[in-house]
Amino acid sequence: CSRVYWSTTDARKRCVYTCKIVECRPPVVEPDINSTVEHDENRTIAHSPTSFT
């Protein structure tokens, strides 16, 4: 694309600005479920105090 503007230093001159739009996208990679899940012992942590009766 290009745009024409008047010069800010000389009103009799025109300046042509050109731009280039480039779209870059990283490749879509399906996550491996085995690499995202930690295979270890499962433990439950109770954060609330236990009641003694």
Protein Blocks (a to p, Z undefined) as FASTA:
>chain_A
ZZddddfkbmkbccdddddddddddddddddfklmpccdddddddfbdcddZZ
